Amino acid sequence: MRSFLTRLLAHFRTLICDSYENVVIRWILLKATLRTRYLPNNPYQRLRPHQLRVLTVFPPLTSRRDEPIQCSLETVSFEDCTAEYKDWEHSSYHSLVLQPRKARLAWIEHKRSNAAHRANDKRYPAREAFPEQAHDAARFEWGDYVALSYCWGKSVQETCRYIVLNGCFFGVTENLEAAIHFIRISRGLTSISPWRTKIWVDAICINQDDEPEKNVEIHRMKQIYGRSIGVFVHLGVEENDSGLGIDVLQRTAAEVTEGIDRGSYFLQNVQNPTEVDRKGYTALKNVLTRPYWNRLWILQELAMSDMGTAMGCGDRTFYFEDIILAGKFVWHNLENFLQFLSMEEKDLLTDHIALNRSLWVILFTQQLRALSQRLEDSESITHADLQLPLFNLSQNATAKEQHDKVYGLLAIMPEDIRLRMKAYTGYKLPVEAVFVAFSKAVIECTGDLDVIYSNSFQQTTVPSWVTDWRFSPLRVSLLHDWHTYGYNQFNDAYTNLHYMVNTARTVRADGGRKAAVEFLDNSTTLTCSGFLIGEVDGMASEMPTLPTTERVCIKYSDNDHIQPKSQCSPYGDESATKRAIVHTMFANPVWGDSEEASLFSIPWLSGDDYITDPANPYYWRDDWKEKARAMYNSSWNSIFHFGFLSFEIFRRRLGYFRLGGKRFQDYFVQEISECSIPPDRLRLDLAKVMGGHLGRRLITLSTGHFGLAPHTIEPGDGIYVLLGCSLPVVLRQIAGNSHYRVIGECYVEGFASGEAIPGLDDGTFQLQDLALC
């Protein structure tokens, strides 16, 4: 009888609760419907320079997911600081205006120190010791705010969700609704009381129907994100087992922190993965390749975030540090990771490219933050600082409006560039004019011409010296940071690694000489000074390009090479020639000089007749497989963790090309012996060589010198040293014209460190005025 009454009471409670929640939801909907129809309001009033709009998200009234989200939008001022915050700024010499990121981090640390002090003071309740429960951390009289970073996704018209804003219905995208819902049900995103924390989100806090306001706010992104108390990242709605993916992500991050290297685990289980593990790592892959990571605007948003940035996906919480650690693990084991998932070849290639793109963003975030801090500290910035990683990442990112490919970078640009671009801010301007103005501004502000390297062979509507941000360059910068990704995992590869890397960043083909540049024909023609050092003679088979899966499995044969006419080496004997090939392959004039690079020490497995099936570059004969097994069972075991299969295909493509009178393959060790190369050196050398060759090919000049150039070069193209360019440049003269088209940068061994400048002084080379169009 008692059991029956208990069940009956529970049933009545459920009915009462359900009835209450239904009544609340219906009341919210009815109120919003009436207000929207009969008392609509305009939440947008013109903003003054010190003002911004912020969103307050109200706590839920029920436990139901379908309860409409209720928010209010208000206009607040950066000038309304609390007396405590003003006193702290004055005493600590920090400035929210001049150095917002430093001031924010120092303020948070100050409040944490106070909280820790209270934890040891018996006069204060213990609960106040936790920063997430400290209600007095707000810097403004109106509270404080967090800037939201999320993926817009499909348009409001395609995936419309409604929130209740200032009492009326307001349409938002599915991803934004998911992010705001997460905020509604979460606590502890900042050190401020949850309901005193406002949210800044571009889609709501900027009047999207007011073009002049949008143009102004583009230039305020640095101020808005920089002055926020923090950045919160939301990856979107829960889908594709994202909850399971986050579980695996957090577990992997913990294992990496403990120093566990599971590369061998993947290798040993590629053939027979368990269904549980495969499902878990597939879910992790889906989290790492979310559309969020392709969005251009996140670059500046992440640049102004912190290592402890909170993240959400669906209703799950994790931290940016987790995703960096898991990303490192996947990157180090990428080839084995994808094979572990047992994908079809087409899916494997597609996901390889998708993971490459997203992992670059994840692993380079720390450098983006460092760049943002350097700009805040008013340090001088070179083009190389902007190229790595910002320009590299942004060219492969996506934006709804093509203008945003430039506008989305301005918050982490030097002040001079931002000021020059103010006259070119507006979505009604021709996008080509914006691109021309941006390249011109970079050249004028950095004093370098190196931005001309970022062009794409696909572009046709802007001058060849201008970066057309609508296209990927299909290659990474030769200065690409393959060696560390900011986390020093290759420190044991070479004892002088940092010296070699810094040398590549500081040497200049022009010897540091500059010359005047001029912009003519309404800034469509760039005139500069330079001199010819040789023409393209031999060309090896082209390598795959970055983003296009169709190009990854190019058919190849001996006929793909255009063999050099000259078989002599200008570098000296065979040892010196081999050293010059290494420098060229690594695009670095000192790579492997102190400690031998591993490249040619890796045994050649395929003999002489390996091109038996040109349509299948993955072809492995049985005797080659036996050699590979022998390597795996020897001291060469570690190389199979680092993408050896891809390297084997890569070097086969170059095998018959002749350099200094010998085939490329003949420079390799032909027999398997004990490996004495540190594993980190193997991993680094393979990553750097294969990464740097994407979209490029080995060449020889008419002088016999070796080079590494864009794959779109043609025999007879000129290789020039331009005063103001750090690397030689491939130029192609336009038929019937004195103007030249820029093909791209070209590393040339023997001309990397200003070696040609004495020849310019003694008349060996002739300085020319060159018009680039």
FENJOVEN-V670506 format. One record per pair of residues at least 24 apart in sequence whose ideal C-beta (glycine too) atoms are under 6 Angstrom apart, sorted by the first residue. I is the first residue (numbers start at 0). J is the second residue. Records with the same first field share a line. If there is no record, write none. Layout:
BEGIN
I: J / J
END
This chain:
BEGIN
20: 61 / 63
23: 60 / 61
24: 66
27: 67
31: 163 / 168
34: 166 / 167
35: 167 / 168
39: 167
40: 165
42: 72 / 165
43: 206
49: 76 / 77 / 78
50: 74 / 76
52: 204
53: 144 / 197 / 199
54: 198 / 203
55: 197
56: 179 / 182 / 183
59: 183
67: 163
68: 162 / 179 / 180 / 183
69: 163
70: 162 / 164
71: 165
72: 164 / 165
75: 141
79: 139 / 140
80: 138 / 139
81: 140
84: 138
95: 226
98: 375
99: 225 / 226
100: 225 / 375
110: 136 / 190
130: 190
131: 187
133: 190
134: 192
136: 190 / 191
137: 191 / 195
142: 195 / 197
143: 191 / 228
144: 197 / 199 / 227
145: 189 / 196 / 198 / 227 / 229 / 231
146: 199 / 224 / 227 / 230
147: 198 / 200 / 231
148: 230 / 232 / 297 / 300
149: 174 / 178 / 233
150: 174 / 235 / 290 / 291 / 294
174: 235
175: 202
177: 236
178: 233
181: 233 / 311
188: 231 / 309
189: 228 / 229
214: 424 / 425
217: 406 / 424
220: 299 / 410
221: 410
224: 300 / 303
225: 303
230: 300 / 304 / 308
231: 309
232: 310
233: 311
234: 289 / 291 / 312
237: 313
239: 285
240: 282
241: 286 / 312 / 313
242: 315
243: 279 / 282
244: 282 / 283 / 285 / 286
245: 315 / 317
247: 279 / 283
248: 283 / 321 / 325
249: 317 / 321
251: 325 / 328
252: 321 / 324 / 325
255: 324 / 328
262: 332 / 640
265: 332 / 335 / 336 / 339
266: 335 / 639 / 640
269: 338 / 339
272: 339
281: 340
287: 357
288: 353 / 357
292: 357 / 360
293: 396 / 397
295: 393 / 396 / 398 / 407
296: 407
298: 392
299: 410 / 411
301: 364 / 367
302: 367 / 368 / 371 / 411
303: 371
322: 361
326: 358 / 361 / 362
330: 358
334: 642
348: 548 / 551
349: 548
352: 546
356: 395
360: 392
362: 484
363: 388
365: 485
366: 485
371: 411
380: 413
381: 445
382: 445 / 447 / 449 / 450
383: 504
386: 476
387: 478 / 480
390: 453
391: 475 / 476
394: 471 / 472
395: 471
401: 430 / 469
402: 426 / 430 / 433
404: 468
405: 433 / 437
413: 444
415: 444
416: 440 / 444
431: 460 / 461
434: 461 / 465 / 467
435: 465 / 522
438: 465 / 466
439: 522
448: 721 / 723 / 724
449: 724 / 725
451: 741
452: 744
454: 741
456: 711
462: 523 / 772
463: 740 / 741
464: 525 / 741 / 771
471: 546
473: 544 / 545 / 694
474: 693 / 694 / 695
477: 586 / 746
478: 504
481: 686 / 687 / 690
489: 679 / 683
491: 677 / 679
492: 679 / 680 / 683
493: 594
495: 593
499: 589 / 590
502: 589
503: 587
506: 751 / 752
507: 725
508: 720 / 726 / 727 / 750
509: 720 / 722 / 724
510: 753 / 756
512: 722
513: 722 / 723
514: 722
524: 770 / 772
525: 771
526: 770
527: 721 / 769
528: 722 / 766
529: 719 / 720 / 721 / 769
530: 720 / 759 / 764 / 765 / 766
531: 717 / 719
532: 718 / 720 / 750 / 755
533: 700 / 701 / 702 / 718
534: 701 / 715 / 717
535: 698 / 712 / 714 / 716
536: 563 / 564 / 699 / 700 / 701
537: 561 / 562 / 563 / 699
538: 696 / 698
539: 653 / 656 / 696 / 697
540: 652
541: 696 / 710
542: 692 / 693 / 695
544: 694
545: 693 / 694
554: 613 / 614
555: 652
556: 610 / 613
557: 655
560: 656
562: 657
563: 699
565: 703
566: 660
567: 703
568: 659
569: 703 / 704
576: 659
577: 666
579: 705 / 748
580: 658
582: 748
583: 705 / 707 / 748
584: 688
585: 687
586: 691 / 707 / 746
588: 751 / 752
596: 684
597: 676 / 680 / 681 / 684
598: 684
599: 666 / 667
600: 668
602: 668 / 671
603: 664 / 667 / 669
609: 651
616: 648
629: 671
630: 671
634: 673 / 674
635: 674
637: 678
638: 681
641: 681 / 682 / 685
642: 685
646: 685
649: 689
704: 747 / 749
705: 748
706: 745 / 747
707: 746
708: 745
709: 742 / 743
712: 742
718: 745
720: 755
738: 770 / 772
739: 769 / 771
741: 771
END
